[in-house]
Amino acid sequence: MDFTQKMRLRGKAEEDLYFAQQDSELIEALHEMQKSGEIDSWHKIPKHSDEQNKQ
């Protein structure tokens, strides 16, 4: 493995770690929203969207 391949892998690893942390924070925020009652279900369509689609 040459230097450029190592640097490319290092950059990819750093990017993967960054996005893994972002995903973890978003999932935690969703769980908090669910616990506080801000959202009922992950896949439930909001009522106002149904009403807008009918018009």
Long-range contacts (C-beta under 8 A, 24 or more apart in sequence): none
